[in-house]
Amino acid sequence: MKIVVLDGYTLNPGDLTWDSLKSLGHCEIYDRTPPDQVLARAADAEIILTNKTVVGREQIAQMPKLKYIGVLATGFNIVDVAAARERNIPVTNIPTYGTRSVAQMTMALLLEMTQQVGHHARTVREGRWTASVDWCYWDNPLIELEGLTIGIVGYGRIGRAVGHLAMAFGMKVLASDCIPLSSVEPGVEIVEFDPLFKASDVVTLHCPLTPETKHLVNAQRLSQMKRSAMLINTSRGPLIDETALAEALNSGKIAGAGLDVLAVEPPLAGNPLLKAKNCFITPHIAWATQAARSRLMGTVVANIKAFLEGKPQNVVN
């Protein structure tokens, strides 16, 4: 059994081990694979694993031995799942590994915007406190979360985890989803998208990217938000119209944004959000705690074992 990992570096930059995967067959593990090298490296593979390297219809057609495609993430839009299905090749993903880590990052972005820890720590390091005539200082209003309303767009595993954390801070929780919700926790109010954007002090996105949710946050929805409101996205970059968000931030239509994802990653130099006012951007790291990546690795191996035993799991096609 030949297993080829096309882009394993982000999952395992050296602090994890591939030994459990190697126990399943002959493994060739590449940190990164350019598009023009996919076939050269995986043409005779029976199992391929990919994170962000595209595996399209053309590549699948030229891999005669291919039996299985595993995505090293939750999103699987980088694989042509229809082409794989036509050849009875299961495509699997990793659906639940990062719930707590992404929820934690959501709150980290919120706390940075409300408490500005990073900014004030930098000013202390630069000597400002040492030279201060007062025993303390702050540059902008510091915001207490208790009593504020957080609107959670996408109330799945991660959205619910964020809701639990928000309630621990004393926040009121509104939630909205693209599908009817069969159950919600006590204290959570279900509302439609537009009322959520109007009523929330914080809007956080946790929904999948679909044709219906692309640019869910656009100029019209941003205009509904409070001028004091903050927007957080740890889900998918294209959920937001980035030009509209930059304009809203620069003109003061909303107070701030915390983003761990962008529409194009790495971002193009001209992305207007890179220089937008009160925009805090991190390089898609919400998923990347060692604990989450260790769980991801475990599920990758479990998915392959289940396939080899004739009982595939986490199949998306």
PADOSE-230411 format. One record per residue (C-alpha): residue number from 1; residue in three letters; x, z, y. Coordinates in Angstrom, 1 decimal. Example, Ala and Ser with C-alpha at 12.3 -4.5 7.8 and 13.67 -1.06 7.14 Angstrom:
% residues 2
> 1;ala;12.3;7.8;-4.5
> 2;ser;13.7;7.1;-1.1
This chain:
% residues 317
> 1;met;0.0;0.0;0.0
> 2;lys;1.6;-1.2;3.3
> 3;ile;0.6;0.8;6.4
> 4;val;1.6;-0.5;9.8
> 5;val;1.2;1.7;12.9
> 6;leu;1.3;-0.7;15.9
> 7;asp;1.6;1.9;18.7
> 8;gly;2.2;5.4;17.5
> 9;tyr;4.2;6.8;20.5
> 10;thr;1.3;8.3;22.5
> 11;leu;0.0;10.1;19.4
> 12;asn;3.4;11.3;18.3
> 13;pro;6.2;11.1;20.8
> 14;gly;8.3;13.3;18.5
> 15;asp;6.6;16.7;18.4
> 16;leu;4.4;15.9;15.3
> 17;thr;5.3;14.4;11.9
> 18;trp;4.2;11.3;10.1
> 19;asp;5.0;12.7;6.7
> 20;ser;1.3;13.1;5.6
> 21;leu;0.7;9.4;6.5
> 22;lys;3.9;8.3;4.7
> 23;ser;2.7;10.0;1.5
> 24;leu;-0.1;7.4;1.3
> 25;gly;2.1;4.3;1.1
> 26;his;5.0;2.4;2.6
> 27;cys;4.8;2.9;6.4
> 28;glu;6.2;0.9;9.3
> 29;ile;5.7;2.8;12.5
> 30;tyr;6.3;1.2;15.9
> 31;asp;6.2;3.1;19.2
> 32;arg;4.7;0.1;20.9
> 33;thr;3.8;-3.5;19.9
> 34;pro;3.6;-6.3;22.5
> 35;pro;0.6;-8.7;21.9
> 36;asp;2.8;-11.5;20.7
> 37;gln;4.4;-9.3;18.0
> 38;val;1.2;-8.0;16.4
> 39;leu;1.1;-10.7;13.7
> 40;ala;4.9;-10.6;13.1
> 41;arg;4.7;-6.9;12.3
> 42;ala;1.3;-6.7;10.6
> 43;ala;0.6;-10.1;8.9
> 44;asp;1.1;-8.7;5.4
> 45;ala;-0.3;-5.2;6.0
> 46;glu;-3.2;-3.8;4.0
> 47;ile;-3.8;-1.0;6.5
> 48;ile;-3.1;-1.2;10.3
> 49;leu;-3.5;1.7;12.8
> 50;thr;-3.8;1.0;16.5
> 51;asn;-4.4;3.0;19.6
> 52;lys;-4.5;0.6;22.5
> 53;thr;-2.9;-2.5;21.0
> 54;val;-5.6;-5.2;20.7
> 55;val;-6.5;-6.4;17.2
> 56;gly;-8.8;-9.4;17.8
> 57;arg;-10.5;-12.0;15.7
> 58;glu;-7.5;-14.4;15.8
> 59;gln;-5.2;-11.7;14.4
> 60;ile;-7.6;-10.5;11.8
> 61;ala;-8.1;-14.0;10.5
> 62;gln;-4.3;-14.3;9.9
> 63;met;-3.9;-11.0;8.0
> 64;pro;-4.9;-12.1;4.5
> 65;lys;-4.1;-8.7;2.9
> 66;leu;-5.9;-6.6;5.5
> 67;lys;-8.3;-4.1;4.0
> 68;tyr;-8.7;-1.4;6.7
> 69;ile;-8.3;-0.9;10.4
> 70;gly;-7.9;2.6;11.8
> 71;val;-8.2;3.4;15.5
> 72;leu;-6.1;6.3;16.7
> 73;ala;-8.7;7.3;19.2
> 74;thr;-12.4;7.6;19.8
> 75;gly;-13.0;4.4;21.6
> 76;phe;-12.7;1.3;19.5
> 77;asn;-13.3;-1.6;21.9
> 78;ile;-9.7;-2.9;21.3
> 79;val;-10.7;-4.1;17.8
> 80;asp;-13.0;-7.0;17.1
> 81;val;-15.3;-5.0;14.9
> 82;ala;-17.6;-7.9;14.2
> 83;ala;-14.7;-10.0;12.9
> 84;ala;-13.7;-7.1;10.7
> 85;arg;-17.2;-6.7;9.4
> 86;glu;-17.4;-10.3;8.4
> 87;arg;-14.5;-9.7;6.0
> 88;asn;-15.8;-6.3;4.8
> 89;ile;-12.9;-4.5;6.5
> 90;pro;-14.0;-1.1;7.7
> 91;val;-12.9;0.0;11.2
> 92;thr;-12.7;3.8;11.7
> 93;asn;-12.2;6.0;14.7
> 94;ile;-11.4;9.6;15.4
> 95;pro;-14.6;11.0;17.0
> 96;thr;-14.1;14.7;17.6
> 97;tyr;-10.5;15.7;17.9
> 98;gly;-10.3;16.2;21.7
> 99;thr;-13.5;18.0;22.6
> 100;arg;-12.0;21.2;23.8
> 101;ser;-8.9;19.6;25.4
> 102;val;-11.0;17.1;27.4
> 103;ala;-13.4;19.9;28.5
> 104;gln;-10.4;22.0;29.6
> 105;met;-9.0;19.1;31.6
> 106;thr;-12.4;18.6;33.3
> 107;met;-12.3;22.1;34.5
> 108;ala;-8.6;21.8;35.5
> 109;leu;-9.4;18.9;37.8
> 110;leu;-12.4;20.8;39.2
> 111;leu;-10.3;23.9;39.9
> 112;glu;-7.6;21.8;41.5
> 113;met;-10.1;20.4;43.9
> 114;thr;-11.7;23.8;44.7
> 115;gln;-8.6;26.0;44.7
> 116;gln;-5.8;23.5;45.5
> 117;val;-3.3;25.4;43.4
> 118;gly;-0.9;22.5;43.2
> 119;his;-0.9;21.8;46.9
> 120;his;-0.3;25.4;47.9
> 121;ala;2.3;26.0;45.3
> 122;arg;4.2;23.0;46.7
> 123;thr;4.0;24.4;50.2
> 124;val;5.5;27.7;49.0
> 125;arg;8.3;25.9;47.2
> 126;glu;9.0;24.0;50.5
> 127;gly;9.5;27.3;52.3
> 128;arg;6.2;27.4;54.3
> 129;trp;5.2;30.9;53.1
> 130;thr;8.7;32.3;53.8
> 131;ala;8.4;31.0;57.4
> 132;ser;4.8;32.0;57.9
> 133;val;3.8;34.4;60.7
> 134;asp;0.9;35.6;58.5
> 135;trp;0.9;37.2;55.1
> 136;cys;-1.3;34.4;53.7
> 137;tyr;-2.5;30.9;54.6
> 138;trp;-4.7;28.1;53.2
> 139;asp;-5.1;24.6;54.5
> 140;asn;-8.7;23.8;53.5
> 141;pro;-11.8;25.9;52.6
> 142;leu;-11.4;27.4;49.1
> 143;ile;-14.5;27.0;47.0
> 144;glu;-16.1;29.5;44.6
> 145;leu;-17.8;27.9;41.7
> 146;glu;-20.5;30.5;41.0
> 147;gly;-23.9;29.3;42.2
> 148;leu;-22.8;25.7;42.5
> 149;thr;-24.6;23.0;40.5
> 150;ile;-22.7;20.8;38.0
> 151;gly;-24.3;17.5;36.8
> 152;ile;-23.1;16.4;33.4
> 153;val;-23.6;12.7;32.7
> 154;gly;-23.4;12.2;29.0
> 155;tyr;-24.4;15.4;27.1
> 156;gly;-22.6;14.9;23.8
> 157;arg;-19.9;17.1;22.3
> 158;ile;-17.7;17.0;25.3
> 159;gly;-20.5;17.3;27.8
> 160;arg;-21.8;20.3;26.0
> 161;ala;-18.4;21.9;25.9
> 162;val;-18.1;21.4;29.7
> 163;gly;-21.5;22.9;30.2
> 164;his;-20.4;26.1;28.3
> 165;leu;-17.3;26.4;30.5
> 166;ala;-19.3;25.8;33.7
> 167;met;-21.8;28.4;32.8
> 168;ala;-19.0;30.9;32.2
> 169;phe;-18.1;30.3;35.9
> 170;gly;-21.7;31.0;36.9
> 171;met;-22.6;27.4;37.6
> 172;lys;-26.1;25.9;37.3
> 173;val;-26.0;23.0;34.8
> 174;leu;-27.9;19.7;35.0
> 175;ala;-27.5;17.1;32.3
> 176;ser;-28.5;13.5;31.8
> 177;asp;-27.8;11.1;28.9
> 178;cys;-28.5;7.5;28.0
> 179;ile;-30.3;8.6;24.9
> 180;pro;-33.1;11.1;24.6
> 181;leu;-31.8;14.6;23.9
> 182;ser;-33.3;16.5;21.0
> 183;ser;-32.0;19.9;21.9
> 184;val;-30.2;21.6;24.8
> 185;glu;-28.8;25.0;25.3
> 186;pro;-30.7;27.7;27.3
> 187;gly;-29.9;27.4;31.0
> 188;val;-29.4;23.6;30.9
> 189;glu;-31.9;21.4;32.8
> 190;ile;-32.3;17.8;31.7
> 191;val;-32.9;15.3;34.6
> 192;glu;-32.6;11.6;35.2
> 193;phe;-29.5;10.1;36.7
> 194;asp;-30.6;9.7;40.3
> 195;pro;-31.9;13.3;40.7
> 196;leu;-28.7;14.6;39.0
> 197;phe;-26.4;12.8;41.6
> 198;lys;-28.6;14.0;44.5
> 199;ala;-28.7;17.7;43.4
> 200;ser;-25.2;18.3;42.1
> 201;asp;-22.2;19.8;43.8
> 202;val;-20.1;18.4;41.0
> 203;val;-20.8;15.3;38.9
> 204;thr;-18.7;14.9;35.8
> 205;leu;-18.8;11.9;33.5
> 206;his;-18.7;12.1;29.7
> 207;cys;-20.6;9.1;28.5
> 208;pro;-19.3;6.0;26.6
> 209;leu;-18.5;2.7;28.3
> 210;thr;-21.2;0.2;27.5
> 211;pro;-22.6;-2.8;29.4
> 212;glu;-25.3;-0.4;30.7
> 213;thr;-22.9;2.3;31.9
> 214;lys;-20.2;0.1;33.5
> 215;his;-20.1;1.0;37.2
> 216;leu;-22.7;3.7;36.6
> 217;val;-21.1;5.3;39.6
> 218;asn;-21.5;2.6;42.4
> 219;ala;-22.0;2.6;46.1
> 220;gln;-25.7;3.3;45.8
> 221;arg;-25.2;6.4;43.6
> 222;leu;-22.3;7.6;45.7
> 223;ser;-24.6;7.4;48.7
> 224;gln;-27.0;9.8;47.0
> 225;met;-24.4;12.5;46.6
> 226;lys;-23.9;15.4;49.0
> 227;arg;-21.0;15.0;51.4
> 228;ser;-19.6;18.2;50.0
> 229;ala;-19.9;16.9;46.4
> 230;met;-17.0;16.2;44.0
> 231;leu;-16.8;13.6;41.2
> 232;ile;-14.8;14.0;37.9
> 233;asn;-14.1;11.3;35.3
> 234;thr;-12.3;12.1;32.1
> 235;ser;-14.2;9.5;30.0
> 236;arg;-13.7;5.8;30.8
> 237;gly;-12.4;4.3;34.0
> 238;pro;-14.9;1.4;34.3
> 239;leu;-17.8;3.9;34.6
> 240;ile;-16.8;3.9;38.3
> 241;asp;-16.7;1.1;40.8
> 242;glu;-13.3;2.1;42.1
> 243;thr;-13.6;0.2;45.4
> 244;ala;-16.8;1.9;46.2
> 245;leu;-15.4;5.3;45.3
> 246;ala;-12.3;4.8;47.5
> 247;glu;-14.5;3.9;50.4
> 248;ala;-16.7;6.9;49.8
> 249;leu;-13.7;9.2;49.8
> 250;asn;-12.0;7.7;52.8
> 251;ser;-15.1;7.8;54.9
> 252;gly;-16.0;11.3;53.9
> 253;lys;-19.2;10.4;52.0
> 254;ile;-18.1;12.7;49.2
> 255;ala;-15.5;15.5;49.3
> 256;gly;-13.2;14.6;46.5
> 257;ala;-12.6;13.1;43.1
> 258;gly;-10.7;14.1;40.0
> 259;leu;-9.8;11.3;37.7
> 260;asp;-8.0;11.2;34.4
> 261;val;-8.9;7.6;33.7
> 262;leu;-8.9;4.3;35.6
> 263;ala;-10.3;0.9;35.0
> 264;val;-6.9;-0.6;34.3
> 265;glu;-4.2;1.6;32.8
> 266;pro;-1.4;1.8;33.9
> 267;pro;-3.1;1.1;37.3
> 268;leu;-2.2;-1.9;39.4
> 269;ala;-0.2;-1.0;42.5
> 270;gly;-3.1;-2.2;44.7
> 271;asn;-5.7;0.1;43.2
> 272;pro;-7.4;1.7;46.3
> 273;leu;-7.8;5.0;44.6
> 274;leu;-4.1;5.6;44.4
> 275;lys;-4.0;6.3;48.2
> 276;ala;-7.6;7.5;48.7
> 277;lys;-8.3;10.8;50.5
> 278;asn;-8.8;13.8;48.3
> 279;cys;-8.4;11.9;45.1
> 280;phe;-6.6;13.7;42.3
> 281;ile;-5.4;11.3;39.5
> 282;thr;-3.7;12.3;36.3
> 283;pro;-2.3;9.7;33.8
> 284;his;-5.0;9.8;31.0
> 285;ile;-3.7;13.1;29.5
> 286;ala;-7.0;15.0;28.8
> 287;trp;-6.7;14.1;25.1
> 288;ala;-3.0;14.8;24.8
> 289;thr;-2.6;18.5;24.1
> 290;gln;-0.5;19.1;21.0
> 291;ala;-3.4;20.8;19.3
> 292;ala;-5.7;17.8;19.9
> 293;arg;-3.1;15.3;18.7
> 294;ser;-2.5;17.4;15.6
> 295;arg;-6.2;17.3;14.8
> 296;leu;-6.2;13.5;15.5
> 297;met;-3.3;13.0;13.1
> 298;gly;-5.1;15.0;10.4
> 299;thr;-8.2;12.9;10.8
> 300;val;-6.3;9.7;10.6
> 301;val;-4.9;10.7;7.2
> 302;ala;-8.3;12.0;6.1
> 303;asn;-9.9;8.7;7.1
> 304;ile;-7.5;6.7;5.0
> 305;lys;-7.7;9.0;2.0
> 306;ala;-11.5;8.7;2.1
> 307;phe;-11.2;4.9;2.2
> 308;leu;-8.8;4.9;-0.7
> 309;glu;-11.2;7.0;-2.7
> 310;gly;-14.0;4.6;-2.0
> 311;lys;-15.9;6.9;0.4
> 312;pro;-14.9;5.7;3.9
> 313;gln;-15.8;8.0;6.7
> 314;asn;-16.0;7.6;10.5
> 315;val;-16.7;3.9;10.1
> 316;val;-17.8;2.3;13.4
> 317;asn;-18.7;-1.2;12.1
